[in-house]
Amino acid sequence: MKIYRALIIEDEPLMRQYLMDNLSQIHPMFMAAASARDGLDALEMMEREKYDLLITDIRMPGLDGIALVKRLRDAGNDIPVIMLSGYDEFEYARAGLRMGVVEYLLKPLNDEEMKETLEKLSQKLQQEQAVVRLPDDWSPESIQRFIASCFSETDTEQSLLAQRTANYIVEHFAEPITQSDVAALLGVTPAYLSSVFHEAKGESYTKFLTRVRMTQAALLLRSNPLLTVQNIAEMTGYVSDKHFISVFKKFFQVTPSEYRRQKM
């Protein structure tokens, strides 16, 4: 079993040490190989060592998580990134989602959510490795299949389509957008978009949209006590506050009002 090396980038000592001590227990295919206190330290370490994954906080002194990912992407480095932040940083984190961050996890960190994210990532990494794996035997038929796979069409176009869809959701989640609407906008069929998005992101269009909306709803409930539940429903794309309450309770296991009381 291949073990993937993660670089932990976190300025909070307790969280940094927790991930260093527990990442391999959360998912056995990942190990915390090293840690950095901010993005500048991380860049220096990445020049000396190779890592398979970055787990980074958003707000840090020096070079923060968003700026770090932007530098890496501008340099053509597509290393997977898991971003951590508090509820009050959601708007800031949207920039990370637009840059292809693997996942955006909220603090306090939930080990089950991290495990689910790492499992999806491990499957994707294994699939990518399988594409370039040498044949087990060197018969003419095996060599022919291997050469054909090297020159077969890649999934780059599909990955770009999925990312454009995610970007659109992040920008327009407050609107009553449907999968059919987005598919028409991008010039593909809803069925094709559904298949490509699920394959690339590891979750359905609907689940991704709901997760973005619920994260924003939690932020609004916590940060603005003057907003009514109906106000927040409208601000996160729900026409009916009853439907919003039902979705919120299913997502957080409490109603919006109960959630607000817990966080006050």
C-alpha positions in Angstrom: 0.0 0.0 0.0 1.4 3.4 -1.0 1.7 6.0 1.7 1.1 9.6 0.6 3.2 12.3 2.3 1.4 15.4 3.5 2.8 18.7 4.5 0.9 20.4 7.3 0.8 24.2 7.1 -0.7 25.7 10.3 0.3 28.6 12.6 -1.7 27.3 15.5 0.6 24.9 17.4 -2.1 22.7 18.9 -3.8 22.1 15.5 -0.4 21.6 13.8 0.7 19.0 16.4 -2.7 17.3 16.3 -2.5 16.7 12.6 1.1 15.6 12.8 0.2 13.0 15.5 -3.1 11.8 14.1 -3.3 12.1 10.3 -2.2 8.5 9.8 -4.8 7.3 12.3 -7.5 9.2 10.5 -6.5 7.5 7.2 -3.7 4.9 7.0 -2.7 5.9 3.4 -1.6 9.4 4.5 1.3 10.4 6.8 2.2 13.9 8.1 5.7 14.0 6.8 6.5 17.6 7.9 5.0 20.8 9.1 5.3 24.5 8.4 4.1 27.6 10.3 3.1 29.6 7.2 3.2 29.6 3.4 6.7 30.9 3.1 8.1 28.1 5.2 6.1 25.7 3.1 7.5 26.9 -0.2 11.0 26.6 1.1 10.3 23.0 2.3 8.7 22.1 -1.1 11.9 23.1 -2.8 13.8 20.5 -0.8 11.3 17.7 -0.5 8.4 16.2 -2.5 5.0 16.0 -1.0 1.7 14.4 -2.3 -0.7 16.7 -0.4 -0.9 20.0 1.4 -3.2 20.6 4.4 -3.2 24.3 5.1 -4.9 26.8 7.2 -6.4 29.9 5.4 -5.3 32.7 7.6 -1.6 32.7 8.7 1.0 35.4 9.1 3.5 35.9 6.3 2.0 34.0 3.3 -1.5 32.8 4.0 -3.2 29.7 2.5 -4.9 31.4 -0.4 -1.8 33.2 -1.5 0.2 30.0 -1.2 -2.2 28.1 -3.4 -2.2 30.9 -5.9 1.6 30.9 -6.1 1.7 27.2 -6.7 -1.0 27.2 -9.3 0.6 30.1 -11.1 3.8 28.1 -11.2 2.0 25.1 -12.7 2.0 23.0 -9.5 -1.3 21.1 -9.1 -0.5 19.4 -5.8 -3.8 18.5 -4.0 -4.7 21.0 -1.3 -7.1 20.6 1.7 -7.9 24.0 3.2 -8.9 24.5 6.9 -10.7 27.6 8.3 -13.3 28.9 10.7 -16.9 29.7 9.8 -16.2 33.4 9.7 -13.8 32.9 6.8 -16.1 31.4 4.2 -16.2 34.4 1.9 -12.4 34.4 1.9 -12.3 30.6 1.3 -14.3 30.9 -1.9 -11.1 32.0 -3.6 -9.6 28.7 -2.7 -12.5 26.8 -4.1 -12.1 28.6 -7.4 -8.4 27.5 -7.5 -9.2 23.8 -7.4 -8.7 23.1 -3.8 -9.6 19.5 -3.1 -11.7 20.3 0.0 -12.6 23.1 2.3 -13.0 21.8 5.9 -14.3 23.9 8.8 -12.8 24.2 12.2 -13.1 22.7 14.7 -11.9 19.8 12.6 -14.2 16.8 12.3 -12.1 13.6 11.9 -14.8 11.8 9.9 -15.0 14.6 7.4 -11.2 14.5 7.0 -11.3 10.7 6.7 -13.9 11.0 3.9 -11.9 13.6 2.1 -8.7 11.6 2.3 -10.5 8.5 1.1 -11.8 10.3 -2.0 -8.3 11.8 -2.6 -6.6 8.4 -2.2 -8.9 6.9 -4.8 -8.1 9.7 -7.3 -4.4 9.4 -6.7 -4.5 5.7 -7.2 -6.4 6.1 -10.5 -3.9 8.6 -11.7 -1.1 6.1 -10.9 -2.8 3.3 -12.6 -2.9 5.2 -15.9 0.9 5.2 -16.1 1.6 1.8 -14.5 3.8 -0.4 -16.7 2.3 -3.7 -18.0 2.7 -6.8 -15.9 4.1 -8.7 -18.8 5.9 -7.7 -22.0 3.9 -9.7 -24.6 3.2 -7.9 -27.9 -0.5 -7.5 -26.9 0.3 -6.0 -23.5 2.8 -3.6 -25.0 0.3 -2.5 -27.6 -2.3 -1.8 -25.0 0.2 0.1 -22.8 1.3 2.3 -25.8 -2.4 3.0 -26.7 -3.1 4.1 -23.1 -0.2 6.5 -23.2 -1.7 8.3 -26.2 -5.4 8.0 -25.3 -7.5 11.1 -24.7 -7.0 12.4 -21.2 -9.7 13.7 -18.9 -8.4 17.2 -18.9 -11.4 18.6 -20.7 -13.7 16.8 -18.2 -11.8 18.1 -15.2 -12.0 21.6 -16.6 -15.7 21.2 -17.0 -16.2 20.0 -13.5 -14.1 22.9 -12.1 -16.0 25.5 -14.2 -19.2 24.0 -12.7 -17.8 24.3 -9.2 -16.7 27.8 -9.8 -20.2 28.8 -11.1 -21.8 27.2 -8.0 -19.5 29.1 -5.6 -20.3 32.4 -7.4 -24.1 31.8 -7.8 -25.2 29.6 -4.9 -27.6 32.3 -3.7 -29.6 32.0 -6.9 -32.1 29.2 -7.7 -29.6 27.4 -10.0 -30.3 23.9 -11.2 -28.0 21.4 -12.8 -29.9 21.8 -16.1 -29.3 25.6 -16.0 -25.6 25.1 -15.5 -25.4 22.4 -18.2 -27.1 24.6 -20.7 -24.8 27.5 -19.8 -21.7 25.3 -20.4 -23.1 23.7 -23.6 -23.5 20.1 -22.4 -26.3 17.8 -21.4 -27.4 17.5 -17.7 -26.6 13.8 -17.7 -23.1 14.4 -19.0 -22.4 17.2 -16.6 -23.7 15.0 -13.7 -21.4 12.1 -14.6 -18.3 14.3 -15.2 -18.9 16.3 -12.0 -19.3 13.3 -9.8 -16.3 11.6 -11.2 -14.0 14.6 -10.8 -15.3 15.9 -7.4 -16.3 12.7 -5.7 -19.8 14.0 -5.0 -22.9 15.0 -6.9 -23.8 18.5 -8.2 -26.6 18.7 -5.6 -24.5 17.6 -2.7 -21.7 20.1 -3.6 -24.3 23.0 -4.0 -25.9 22.0 -0.7 -22.6 22.0 1.2 -21.7 25.5 -0.1 -25.1 26.8 0.8 -25.1 25.2 4.3 -21.6 26.6 5.1 -22.8 30.1 4.2 -26.0 29.6 6.2 -24.0 28.6 9.2 -21.8 31.7 8.8 -24.8 34.0 8.6 -26.5 32.4 11.6 -23.4 32.8 13.7 -22.3 36.3 12.6 -25.6 38.2 12.3 -28.2 37.6 14.9 -30.5 40.3 13.4 -31.1 38.1 10.3 -34.2 35.9 10.4 -34.3 32.3 9.3 -36.3 33.5 6.3 -33.7 36.1 5.4 -30.9 33.5 5.5 -33.0 31.1 3.4 -33.4 33.7 0.7 -29.7 34.7 0.9 -28.6 31.0 0.3 -30.9 30.3 -2.6 -34.0 28.8 -1.0 -37.4 30.1 -2.0 -39.1 28.3 0.9 -37.9 28.8 4.5 -39.5 25.4 5.4 -37.4 23.7 2.7 -34.3 25.5 4.0 -35.0 24.4 7.6 -35.5 20.8 6.5 -32.2 20.8 4.5 -30.3 22.5 7.3 -31.6 20.1 9.9 -30.6 17.1 7.8 -27.1 18.6 7.2 -26.3 19.8 10.8 -28.7 17.5 12.8 -30.2 20.7 14.4 -32.6 23.4 13.2 -31.2 26.8 12.3 -32.6 28.3 15.5 -31.0 25.6 17.6 -27.7 26.0 15.8 -27.8 29.8 16.4 -28.4 29.3 20.2 -25.6 26.7 20.4 -23.1 29.1 18.8 -24.0 32.3 20.6 
